[in-house]
Amino acid sequence: MMNPKLSQESFCWILVILVLPQIKDCICQPDAYETCSQPFRCANLGDIKYPFYGQDRPVSCGYPGFELDCQTGVPLITIKSISYRVLNIDNNTYNLKVAREDLRNSICPEPLRNTTLNLDLFSFSSNYNDQNITLNYGCTMIGSQPPPPPQLQQQIPVYNNFSCGPYPWNMVWTTEQAVFLRSFIGCSSNIFVPVNQIAASTLAAFSPIAAILDALASGFWIQWSANNSNCQRCEESGGVCGSNQGSESFACYCSNGTYPLSCNSSGNGNGKVSGNSDTKLKIGPPLGGAALAGIIVGWLIFHYKQKRKNRITAKSAQNISKEISTPPSSKGLSTPSSTSFIKSIPSYPTSKSEARGGSTYFGAYLFSYAELEEATDNFDPSRELGDGGFGTVYYGKLPDGRAVAVKRLYENNVKRVDQFMNEVEILTKLRHQNLVVLYGCTSKRSRDLLLVYEYIPNGTVADHLHGNRSKSGLLSWQIRLKIAIETADALAYLHRSDIIHRDVKTNNVLLDNDFNVKVADFGLSRLFPADVTHVSTAPQGTPGYVDPEYYQCYQLNEKSDVYSFGVMLIELISSLQAVDTNRHRQDINLANMAINKIQNCNLNELVDTSLGFDTNSKVRRMVTVVSELAFRCLQQERDMRPSMGDVLESLRRIQNEDLNVDRVEIVDILVDDETVLLKGDIHHPVSPD
């Protein structure tokens, strides 16, 4: 006769084997309307929908040719066998911003390929002022042609030439330069790549390899065509856009089925392609039966395990009874209690505790991602405060009532994690009245890397000088000088702490309601070892502010910050942007423009007219001396620039109007090998050399 225990176990497993295939057959395919109505996230981009698909989103929710690779830190899309990084997607205008992946870290790609698009799906966008640049390889001067003018001969080796692998001489041209230079220079190969207008204009004046890479990384906009009008019609009717598998034709997924154009099938001639209402009715009974079978199987397994547990418990009780009845041995070892055993196990943070936040990282409070998502209203675009090279900043409100600025880093990869840890480590060590306060951050294992700062309500210095607050007229000369002093104070403190900011600019200097300075964005900062004179690193920063010597030798020290601060001083004097393509070519770069104006004794042409330079002798005197200080900061050779401590001391003397000849240094400026003093329209005694 069969063992009853074995019979019960066998019965359970036989039932499982028979029922599971039935359950599998009963489960229907996911409803396309529900599946495709949910936007998806790919790498660092969220809220992505039709025509894009990828990762766990099926092709039926998108359009063929719009697949995104989400495995890297930035989504990738392949167009005509060229891989592009997707930097931004604008569903309202059907535009996406892309940058060539093969030119991300090198301007010597193999093979050399032009930027070409699948014209059935994409076109270069006319909504943006992107311009083509041409990377030319293996170039030589054309001997049969007359030599180029002297000015061009001087510019070619300095601004346009770059080194590249096997090619002896290589050049980058903008659209405007190409027409002129082709008559003097011949190149064996070339490729063209669109870049945004500001990047193209910067390259026209200054084109080292790092600047070219930055321009290429900035990307360009293209417009997609994927049955756009049909999709708009479908969405207006309450449907979700997609495509039919096999035929690849457009499909409008609706709550009651799939249609070729819209959900309003009555009276518009739309034939229903495949409904799902009947399917829902048909799958009801099988699913109910499958659920019932699952409950039965689960109950049997639970019943079997419970009986087995009872048997083990009964056996343990018998053993304990025997041990109690047996006298203990005098040589026996004492057994630790369960309580002491539990205490000996090391404690590790669970996923729940990490999700709630509350611990610290380098002394910074750890917020949970969900907490900051709620504080920023799910990172609502209307709450964006700014957008920089490393992340977007959102306004948020914590449960305790504190207003915060939440910086969301673009890429959650190894490089960005290092960047994230660097900024947290630096900020938690610093305490200065003119540095922004870091409240906390997320864990480096969080879904996104987030930094939480105090919220500074009055915008940036750039906003007030030439941005959306520039018409307020609140920045008098006294306030501008105060801003310069407090910024210099913060930077001098950083340098004393062996830290270099590396991205000093008016966009990173925040103002509170009393126009007190808070220097922000230490994402590019580096701890500066005490036993070295410089740090070698690939150039980073913002065009118009970067130390020219830094571009040439890739060596960073505190004088790089001094140069950037000199550009900021000129901005405070002139209210002009550091780079502006609308200015004359020689004046696109503000630093170059300022040096030319100062050397040619035309300072009055540089100063913002609202400051009263021509009418107020006190302002004229102070602006003149500040411009001289800025000139010293903008020297090409670092050794010629003052330290930030000296800059701070000079600014404080100027603020105190202690302008006697013994304490104010007037800079000698060489023009045509003759030494002249800065004059302008000054009517006061100048100091000796």
Steps between C-alpha positions, in 0.01 A plus 500: 500500500631859409638713779227761585763773553662431165161489337410845633829655384473338160144621463607862572777500243291325235230762551755781464637350176151468353364839604795732424485459119130576516569819694767601248263442208224702669706812551441739210753737346537842668245754381671736250295801612612459860860411412564784256321771699776502760808711412829326567843598628820431311830562681493866613192605298144453622147554370585344163214384278411432135677466260783377725530152642768287663600324818171342624279704268391297192538623144119503468501804732736688269596531136765297315833682497452670838647235728699636796792319659465563873801303623736798525476820703335684208241351257645406161320495166646365176436694179658386174745275692624796710431490873377825661455593864150634565536811719144630494157418357230759426173319433314824431712596198615146399863597557781314670849619583778257412880485496721258312625221725808426286619859554442497873860450610694541176490715190688233309225240440554195282352496248442868415126535438283803432196570713220355287139428595231260390296762318186286523510539878716802583600843375726772636279725708427851376377613843854536634797697370735202477799542270726254321866475587741309279779283638772489235779243498834492317499868400768695310536850363416518129824612334354625175271745674612841626589491872220585745498842663736546800213503749381159376855361500528586868164351591536168316766336721363646823125464480418242233763228512467186712701179528348170401669161473656428161387823337781761482291818509132531584261791526153578622290746301169663569257562216619857455869409506461213253406724206812711550756239605434244226669725245828489696498158667440152359414198718494130414193416710230681691177441685232747601312502830231747615551676835302770676559862402688602814739207470563578132573864576737405780691273264525784249714687752671221693525133399720277719414132507315532832284783362420295190399203715282726715332637189435153361368382837252791511304329223249621243126473442324280248128464429330164470219390268308195621139553395498813715160625381342156547641479852366844588156399372513175697599671825231765459243219483627347825718235341863399526735494198677185387560276200367165381757225518574344163349769279675782695201721423377760748263379772281695741450300820173581671322370808260300282739378234757601237420735212700631203459873581294591805269362766194679357404220265140603439448724200862539402555192296754350734482127496576318823822304466490281808277547796576378847156514661412150376836372610440633850170312515653178374790494741282557807394136567842348424670749727246427772562127464874553497478710813292231673745230398785714631325540836449122527864427418618763743277361777627144446864612510438707810319205662789267421764741636295561815478128576873464445568793733280342768696175473832682539366694799378185667837331446684803645276492805587136557874578476469791744310276741783248482764771563312628804477155648875442440739651765739760351867407461744689719724558195226624275527847336230755566288584194433871434142609518312594183501863612876521534540320166285757323698782655822353364382529139622823338231748402456594132266764362205345327351623176206639695718713723690623201177588321386705797829686525625647825863381512798708393759492221823697558298677768218593257142392573380219274162570341297229333420534131126481574529784752663732248267387222209613717676825596544596133154382388652210308768731353241714330659695209323813623720482813829511308737765635783444257671257268875453496760270356461240774136514599167675532406689818142491631322699768366287784328523837593254775238375750660717772428810290853567371526623142776313317672482163534139385771430241434189295815375327457401137679166487504237771824335388843453653621846394193672640516301825858622546380853421218459750726371777751778428243776541357350819844451652608855421182675612475317832850621593438868426339770712493853364231766497533541122485131407171324436398255775458131416208350694554144381489255212368162392692177533741427217290187441188709449300495178634851425785694658351803674659784698287716730608861558354794679275694265629847412198702380642794305647325197855516372729793426463410132121536530540856630773603255369369169221255577131514582556737797731743322228762445441540873791747527576382855872442448655836580877534493519465878308170489715371213816579694353325805427194283859500373643523852283223645570270203873564534474432874337160433759406237791612718358278777485205259861555395609516863322165542702358205191487280466634146148577380574464124162636384488859625235693305208734567254211454655330803480804729159512670343800675261511793238772547762731656742438208734297718711259296482121516754330274360169373566200277815327615445214259827573321699575814816314583684457825843649438786300657723716718825361360438573130481819296233389256265217405498359145150429377293522184359854456151549632296806569296758313608666173603859558618437857767234452864585562674507156815346649283220638394415144860491384668294771206326675643616833277644766583721797333774700594762237244333270228621738660845497464522122132398517443755774658765275236421236234538770640842597468613138140372497426707812646807332340454158181292561605301191509121461830312504425364151255667263481405133305814416807715562775568245720198445794648690267584790316166530727411792447764771851459642657581162261791453586645843875472448473681166283778647732549795818497292353750253385730784133445408376385839196727472381283207503195724327628815124458548350845443261456793789516748562873447858462380483824300318705764622377839870556565502267802350213298737575210799485732395170660395333172832596346703340777279185499552472123876517558470222754295294252770560237758351736277197558463445123871478425585209269788388720394380843803639677387848396165461678451591866389246758137499607608629841666800333189554287282502810726747678502734197122493473457582866736795465301623201176468697652709777608755239854484631642596162821678600803451281683285752236227513337478158694330224444622145591237243739562214346393172718445197370627168726497194807462725426828677396512864192710564274539800130430498328832443155495351315810613672521838563845645688407814873452574638158416758311700857448375607171340 
